[in-house]
């Protein structure tokens, strides 16, 4: 009897969490700004340098560069495309260099080794080197990750919005593409969690204390980027997108976030190993290295996405072991209700984010995996043990 009551209590908490998560995530997504296509005649005459920092991106670099070079822009827009190879050990540099003869707008920079006396994390060192090479020759700087694919109208739409509204940093969230099973389990959960952690309805309010930016697509007014010190000012930050957003907001400049679902897409990880290394490297950092906060976020996502399915399993096993009982059937009914609720929530979120519902029936496993990622991230960040990105250590000794 006690066991059934405990299960009921956990499922009741799960149901409450699902209700809160459903309402808040859908409100956030519905109120988000969206990057919309524009006619070529609307695109202002400006100059842009697209920067693609790349470290061991042989799988992505060619398609990424080609998508940028295929941008549809009027002749009055000057476009430069820079690949900053950050000492890759694979064929990234060779593949990017092989594209140069095909388009004069493309430049490839071999980034020098990082100085050993300073801490440089993530893509910051590469971005500093390439922006120094670009200098003051352009009006705007667009930083994109190598796993991003732009639609032909993406840059024109971003340029038009930023120039028209005098935005100093416009960041856009691409459509999240999943390929392997682990991505389908984790990525939709993480994406919907971000909509709650950063309420998209208020992000563009100049009075909002929250500063957020989506790292895959960061569109800066070059003068504003220089004024805040650029990536050099946040070289020690692993989540440099959030750090740069804070710099823009704290300096009184204009910060704007938009969903770019129809104009860009990103596949962040190619396999489970990359996904595990990627999310565990900064989940705890995204929670300000606050252990209780990280644990609460992990427990909350576990309760919302995994507990209903776990409740069904526990309930079925309990009935088999203890035999039929009113309490047992009531607990199973509650578990079924919460499971239907979380499936409805997943469907509602998918409608607003253009996500596929593939493997929806495994979201309980996804909830368990996200919980494990959070725990591993605490261990890695707090101890430095196994804290790497593509083999590069992320501790001070790097």
Backbone torsions as a table, in degrees:
resi	resn	phi	psi	omega
1	UNK	NA	-45.3	-179.5
2	UNK	-61.0	-40.9	179.9
3	UNK	-60.2	-42.3	178.3
4	UNK	-64.3	-39.3	179.8
5	UNK	-66.5	-38.9	176.9
6	UNK	-63.8	-43.5	178.6
7	UNK	-61.8	-42.0	178.1
8	UNK	-60.2	-41.7	179.9
9	UNK	-63.4	-43.6	178.9
10	UNK	-65.2	-39.6	178.9
11	UNK	-69.6	-33.9	176.6
12	UNK	-64.7	-42.4	176.3
13	UNK	-63.7	-39.6	177.5
14	UNK	-61.8	-45.0	179.0
15	UNK	-61.2	-41.4	177.0
16	UNK	-62.4	-43.3	178.4
17	UNK	-62.3	-41.2	178.5
18	UNK	-61.5	-43.4	179.5
19	UNK	-61.0	-46.1	179.2
20	UNK	-64.5	-45.5	-178.8
21	UNK	-61.5	-44.1	-178.5
22	UNK	-60.8	-52.1	-176.7
23	UNK	-63.8	-48.7	-174.7
24	UNK	-68.7	-41.0	-179.2
25	UNK	-67.1	-43.0	-179.8
26	UNK	-68.7	-37.3	175.5
27	UNK	-63.6	-43.2	179.5
28	UNK	-62.0	-46.5	-178.6
29	UNK	-68.3	-39.6	-179.4
30	UNK	-66.0	-30.9	-178.2
31	UNK	-92.5	2.2	-177.8
32	UNK	-73.2	144.6	171.0
33	UNK	-68.3	149.0	-179.7
34	UNK	-129.7	136.0	176.9
35	UNK	-78.9	120.9	-176.2
36	UNK	-111.2	149.4	177.4
37	UNK	-62.6	152.3	178.0
38	UNK	-130.9	160.0	174.0
39	UNK	-74.0	149.1	179.7
40	UNK	-57.0	-32.8	-178.4
41	UNK	-64.8	-21.6	-178.8
42	UNK	-84.9	-16.5	-174.6
43	UNK	-74.1	124.3	-177.3
44	UNK	-72.9	157.1	179.3
45	UNK	-79.8	99.4	-178.4
46	UNK	-140.8	171.2	176.8
47	UNK	-114.5	139.9	-174.7
48	UNK	-135.5	138.2	169.7
49	UNK	-114.4	121.4	176.4
50	UNK	-94.5	123.7	-177.4
51	UNK	-109.4	126.8	178.5
52	UNK	-120.3	92.8	174.6
53	UNK	-70.7	135.0	-172.7
54	UNK	-140.6	128.5	173.2
55	UNK	-132.3	113.3	-178.2
56	UNK	52.1	57.0	-177.4
57	UNK	-115.6	36.1	-177.5
58	UNK	-61.5	-25.4	178.9
59	UNK	-72.2	-28.2	-170.2
60	UNK	-110.5	-28.9	-161.4
61	UNK	-61.3	-40.4	-176.4
62	UNK	-65.4	-49.6	-178.8
63	UNK	-65.3	-35.8	178.7
64	UNK	-64.2	-50.8	-179.3
65	UNK	-60.6	-43.6	-179.1
66	UNK	-63.1	-36.5	179.0
67	UNK	-66.3	-35.6	177.8
68	UNK	-69.8	-45.3	-178.6
69	UNK	-65.9	-21.0	179.0
70	UNK	-85.9	6.2	-179.5
71	UNK	-59.6	139.0	177.9
72	UNK	-94.3	108.6	-177.0
73	UNK	-136.3	148.7	176.3
74	UNK	-67.7	161.0	-178.7
75	UNK	-62.1	-19.7	-178.2
76	UNK	-77.9	-7.4	178.1
77	UNK	-98.7	124.0	177.0
78	UNK	-92.4	122.8	-177.0
79	UNK	-116.4	127.5	169.0
80	UNK	-115.1	143.4	177.2
81	UNK	-125.6	121.2	-177.1
82	UNK	-118.2	126.0	169.9
83	UNK	-101.7	122.8	178.8
84	UNK	-106.2	98.9	-178.6
85	UNK	-80.7	117.4	-172.4
86	UNK	-93.9	61.2	178.2
87	UNK	60.9	42.9	179.4
88	UNK	-61.9	146.7	177.1
89	UNK	-101.6	-0.4	177.6
90	UNK	-107.0	-153.9	-174.5
91	UNK	-92.8	16.3	-177.2
92	UNK	-54.9	-51.1	-177.3
93	UNK	-61.7	-45.4	-178.3
94	UNK	-64.6	-41.5	-179.5
95	UNK	-66.4	-41.2	178.8
96	UNK	-67.2	-43.1	-179.5
97	UNK	-63.1	-34.0	-179.7
98	UNK	-65.6	-20.1	179.2
99	UNK	-83.8	-18.0	-174.3
100	UNK	-58.6	-41.8	180.0
101	UNK	-63.9	-17.0	-176.6
102	UNK	-85.2	-15.1	-177.3
103	UNK	-158.0	120.1	-176.5
104	UNK	-68.5	-14.1	-179.7
105	UNK	-77.6	-12.0	-174.9
106	UNK	-93.3	130.8	172.3
107	UNK	-124.2	146.0	177.7
108	UNK	-124.7	126.0	-177.8
109	UNK	-115.4	126.3	173.3
110	UNK	-86.9	108.0	-176.1
111	UNK	-70.7	133.6	178.8
112	UNK	-68.1	162.1	178.9
113	UNK	-57.5	150.1	179.7
114	UNK	-70.9	141.1	177.3
115	UNK	-64.9	136.6	-176.2
116	UNK	-77.4	-20.1	-177.2
117	UNK	-84.9	-3.4	179.4
118	UNK	-126.5	153.5	177.3
119	UNK	-94.5	116.5	175.6
120	UNK	-122.5	121.3	-177.9
121	UNK	-112.8	154.9	174.2
122	UNK	59.0	-138.5	-175.3
123	UNK	-91.8	2.7	-169.7
124	UNK	-61.7	-44.5	-179.2
125	UNK	-61.4	-44.4	-179.7
126	UNK	-63.0	-40.8	-179.1
127	UNK	-66.5	-37.0	178.1
128	UNK	-63.9	-44.3	-178.0
129	UNK	-64.0	-41.9	-176.4
130	UNK	-74.8	-34.8	178.3
131	UNK	-70.3	-29.1	173.7
132	UNK	-66.7	-36.8	178.0
133	UNK	-69.0	-35.1	179.2
134	UNK	-71.5	-40.1	179.7
135	UNK	67.4	-139.2	-176.8
136	UNK	-105.4	28.9	-172.9
137	UNK	-83.5	-7.1	-175.9
138	UNK	-130.9	162.0	177.1
139	UNK	-85.5	-34.0	-175.2
140	UNK	-133.4	150.5	174.2
141	UNK	-120.5	128.2	176.2
142	UNK	-117.0	118.4	176.8
143	UNK	-101.8	123.4	175.4
144	UNK	-129.4	153.0	175.5
145	UNK	-80.6	155.4	-177.2
146	UNK	-67.4	-18.8	179.1
147	UNK	-88.9	8.1	178.3
148	UNK	-91.4	142.9	173.4
149	UNK	-123.6	122.3	-178.5
150	UNK	-94.4	139.5	169.3
151	UNK	-74.4	158.2	-177.4
152	UNK	-55.2	-29.8	-176.5
153	UNK	-95.0	3.6	-172.9
154	UNK	-64.9	-50.0	-176.4
155	UNK	-66.5	-41.2	178.4
156	UNK	-61.2	-40.7	178.8
157	UNK	-65.7	-43.0	-179.9
158	UNK	-65.9	-43.5	179.6
159	UNK	-62.3	-43.6	-178.9
160	UNK	-63.9	-45.8	179.9
161	UNK	-64.5	-46.9	-177.6
162	UNK	-64.8	-41.8	-177.8
163	UNK	-71.9	-40.7	-177.8
164	UNK	-66.4	-40.5	-176.8
165	UNK	-99.4	8.1	178.8
166	UNK	53.3	49.8	-179.4
167	UNK	-86.9	132.7	-179.7
168	UNK	-86.7	-34.2	173.3
169	UNK	-139.1	114.2	174.3
170	UNK	-108.2	119.1	175.1
171	UNK	-117.0	146.2	-176.7
172	UNK	-131.0	140.7	176.2
173	UNK	-91.7	118.5	178.4
174	UNK	-75.1	166.9	170.8
175	UNK	-65.0	129.8	-178.2
176	UNK	-85.3	118.5	-179.1
177	UNK	-102.9	135.1	178.0
178	UNK	-116.4	140.7	179.3
179	UNK	-120.4	-53.3	-178.5
180	UNK	-92.6	167.2	-175.7
181	UNK	-59.1	-43.3	-177.3
182	UNK	-62.0	-33.6	176.2
183	UNK	-65.7	-43.9	179.4
184	UNK	-62.2	-31.1	-179.5
185	UNK	-75.1	-39.3	-169.6
186	UNK	-101.2	-46.5	-168.1
187	UNK	-60.5	-43.6	177.8
188	UNK	-62.0	-34.7	178.6
189	UNK	-67.2	-45.9	-179.0
190	UNK	-63.8	-42.9	-178.8
191	UNK	-62.0	-43.0	180.0
192	UNK	-70.6	-32.4	177.8
193	UNK	-65.3	-35.4	178.8
194	UNK	-63.9	-33.0	179.6
195	UNK	-66.0	-22.5	176.8
196	UNK	-90.8	-43.5	-178.7
197	UNK	-61.5	-35.6	178.0
198	UNK	-124.7	100.4	-176.9
199	UNK	-63.8	107.6	-174.9
200	UNK	-63.4	-18.7	-178.3
201	UNK	-70.0	-28.1	-173.0
202	UNK	-111.9	-3.7	-173.7
203	UNK	-59.7	-33.6	-175.3
204	UNK	-90.2	4.6	175.1
205	UNK	-77.1	119.3	-179.2
206	UNK	-57.1	-23.6	-179.5
207	UNK	-87.3	-5.9	-178.9
208	UNK	-69.6	134.5	177.9
209	UNK	-76.2	-11.6	-176.9
210	UNK	-87.3	129.8	176.2
211	UNK	-117.7	121.8	-177.0
212	UNK	-139.1	144.4	173.9
213	UNK	-147.4	149.5	179.0
214	UNK	-96.5	112.9	-174.3
215	UNK	-57.4	-31.3	-178.0
216	UNK	-64.2	-21.9	-177.1
217	UNK	-145.5	102.1	-177.1
218	UNK	-123.7	110.7	-174.3
219	UNK	-108.9	106.4	-175.2
220	UNK	-105.5	142.3	160.1
221	UNK	-69.8	123.6	-170.7
222	UNK	-59.1	-39.4	-179.5
223	UNK	-64.2	-35.7	178.6
224	UNK	-72.2	-38.9	176.7
225	UNK	-59.5	-44.7	179.4
226	UNK	-66.2	-37.8	-176.4
227	UNK	-64.2	-32.9	-179.5
228	UNK	-90.9	1.4	177.9
229	UNK	93.3	-1.5	177.6
230	UNK	57.4	-154.2	-178.6
231	UNK	-68.8	-20.5	178.2
232	UNK	-63.4	-30.3	-178.4
233	UNK	-75.8	-15.2	-177.4
234	UNK	-127.9	28.0	-174.7
235	UNK	-57.5	-27.7	-178.2
236	UNK	-90.3	0.1	-177.5
237	UNK	-92.9	128.6	176.3
238	UNK	-78.2	-36.6	175.1
239	UNK	-96.9	69.4	-173.9
240	UNK	-67.0	-24.0	178.8
241	UNK	-64.2	-44.7	178.2
242	UNK	-68.2	-37.8	-179.7
243	UNK	-65.5	-41.8	178.3
244	UNK	-67.4	-37.2	176.5
245	UNK	-61.5	-42.0	177.7
246	UNK	-63.2	-39.8	179.2
247	UNK	-62.2	-43.0	179.2
248	UNK	-63.1	-48.4	-177.6
249	UNK	-66.4	-42.9	-178.5
250	UNK	-67.1	-24.3	178.3
251	UNK	-85.4	0.9	178.7
252	UNK	82.1	13.1	-179.4
253	UNK	-91.4	171.6	-172.7
254	UNK	-86.6	125.9	179.6
255	UNK	-119.4	130.4	-176.6
256	UNK	-138.2	133.3	176.6
257	UNK	-118.0	139.4	178.9
258	UNK	-143.9	151.4	171.4
259	UNK	-81.4	126.8	-179.2
260	UNK	-111.5	36.0	-168.5
261	UNK	-57.7	-34.1	-177.6
262	UNK	-90.0	-5.1	-173.5
263	UNK	-121.4	-3.9	179.0
264	UNK	-160.8	155.8	178.0
265	UNK	-143.7	159.6	-179.3
266	UNK	-145.1	136.2	167.9
267	UNK	-115.6	106.3	-168.9
268	UNK	-73.7	-36.3	-173.1
269	UNK	-135.2	143.4	-177.2
270	UNK	-93.2	-18.1	-176.8
271	UNK	-159.5	176.3	-177.4
272	UNK	-63.2	-41.8	-178.1
273	UNK	-59.5	-43.9	179.5
274	UNK	-67.2	-40.7	178.9
275	UNK	-62.8	-44.8	-179.9
276	UNK	-62.5	-47.1	179.8
277	UNK	-64.1	-40.0	-177.1
278	UNK	-66.0	-50.5	-177.1
279	UNK	-75.2	-34.6	-179.8
280	UNK	-71.2	-19.9	-178.9
281	UNK	-72.3	-25.7	-175.2
282	UNK	-138.2	7.1	178.1
283	UNK	-60.0	-46.6	-179.2
284	UNK	-66.4	-37.1	178.8
285	UNK	-64.9	-38.9	178.4
286	UNK	-62.4	-21.4	175.4
287	UNK	-99.1	27.8	176.5
288	UNK	58.2	32.5	179.8
289	UNK	55.2	26.7	-178.9
290	UNK	-96.4	106.9	-174.7
291	UNK	-59.2	-48.4	177.9
292	UNK	-58.5	-40.4	-179.6
293	UNK	-65.0	-41.5	178.3
294	UNK	-64.4	-41.9	179.2
295	UNK	-66.0	-39.2	179.2
296	UNK	-65.3	-42.3	179.0
297	UNK	-62.8	-40.7	179.9
298	UNK	-67.0	-44.4	-179.9
299	UNK	-65.1	-38.5	179.2
300	UNK	-62.8	-45.1	179.7
301	UNK	-68.9	-34.9	175.2
302	UNK	-63.1	-45.2	-179.1
303	UNK	-63.2	-37.9	-177.9
304	UNK	-75.5	-47.0	-170.1
305	UNK	-98.4	-27.2	-176.0
306	UNK	-104.1	-35.7	-171.9
307	UNK	-60.7	-40.5	178.8
308	UNK	-58.9	-44.6	-179.6
309	UNK	-69.0	-39.9	177.4
310	UNK	-63.8	-36.9	178.2
311	UNK	-63.0	-40.2	176.6
312	UNK	-60.8	-44.4	-178.8
313	UNK	-65.3	-46.9	-179.9
314	UNK	-63.3	-41.4	179.9
315	UNK	-62.0	-44.3	-180.0
316	UNK	-64.2	-42.2	179.0
317	UNK	-65.6	-40.0	179.6
318	UNK	-61.9	-41.1	178.7
319	UNK	-66.7	-36.2	178.9
320	UNK	-67.5	-38.4	-176.6
321	UNK	-80.3	-47.9	-173.8
322	UNK	-89.8	-15.2	-176.4
323	UNK	88.0	167.5	-178.5
324	UNK	-60.9	140.3	175.6
325	UNK	-157.2	156.4	179.8
326	UNK	-61.2	-44.4	179.7
327	UNK	-63.6	-40.0	179.7
328	UNK	-63.7	-45.9	178.8
329	UNK	-65.7	-35.1	178.0
330	UNK	-65.0	-41.8	179.3
331	UNK	-65.6	-41.8	178.0
332	UNK	-64.5	-37.4	176.8
333	UNK	-64.1	-39.9	177.8
334	UNK	-66.8	-39.2	178.1
335	UNK	-64.1	-41.3	178.8
336	UNK	-65.1	-39.3	179.5
337	UNK	-63.2	-45.4	179.7
338	UNK	-68.0	-33.2	177.6
339	UNK	-66.1	-43.7	176.7
340	UNK	-62.1	-39.3	-179.6
341	UNK	-63.4	-45.3	-178.2
342	UNK	-68.2	-32.4	175.3
343	UNK	-66.8	-40.2	176.3
344	UNK	-63.1	-40.1	178.0
345	UNK	-63.6	-44.4	179.2
346	UNK	-59.9	-41.5	178.8
347	UNK	-63.4	-44.6	-178.1
348	UNK	-63.2	-41.4	179.2
349	UNK	-67.4	-39.5	-179.5
350	UNK	-61.7	-34.0	179.1
351	UNK	-65.0	-30.7	-177.2
352	UNK	-91.3	-14.6	-177.0
353	UNK	-117.7	5.4	-179.1
354	UNK	59.4	26.1	178.2
355	UNK	-79.8	145.7	171.7
356	UNK	-76.8	153.0	177.3
357	UNK	-96.2	17.0	-179.2
358	UNK	-57.6	137.9	-179.1
359	UNK	59.8	28.1	-179.8
360	UNK	-59.1	-30.0	-176.3
361	UNK	-74.6	-4.2	176.4
362	UNK	-106.9	13.9	-177.3
363	UNK	-64.4	-23.7	175.1
364	UNK	-63.4	-41.0	175.4
365	UNK	-64.1	-38.1	176.8
366	UNK	-60.7	-40.8	177.9
367	UNK	-61.7	-40.4	177.0
368	UNK	-64.9	-41.5	-178.8
369	UNK	-65.7	-41.5	178.0
370	UNK	-63.2	-40.2	176.7
371	UNK	-59.9	-44.7	179.3
372	UNK	-64.0	-38.2	178.1
373	UNK	-60.6	-44.1	-179.1
374	UNK	-63.1	-43.4	179.7
375	UNK	-64.1	-45.7	179.6
376	UNK	-63.1	-35.7	179.4
377	UNK	-65.1	-40.3	176.3
378	UNK	-59.0	-47.3	-178.6
379	UNK	-61.7	-46.6	-177.6
380	UNK	-64.5	-49.2	-175.1
381	UNK	-69.0	-40.4	-176.9
382	UNK	-75.0	-30.7	-176.7
383	UNK	-107.8	-21.2	-174.8
384	UNK	82.8	-5.8	-177.6
385	UNK	-72.0	118.7	178.4
386	UNK	70.2	14.0	-176.9
387	UNK	-85.2	94.6	-174.5
388	UNK	-139.4	166.1	167.2
389	UNK	-137.1	114.3	-176.5
390	UNK	52.8	40.9	175.2
391	UNK	89.6	-14.5	179.9
392	UNK	-83.4	127.6	177.9
393	UNK	-68.4	146.5	-177.5
394	UNK	-110.4	17.4	178.8
395	UNK	-94.1	174.7	-177.2
396	UNK	-58.2	-29.6	-177.9
397	UNK	-68.1	-12.5	179.0
398	UNK	-71.2	NA	NA
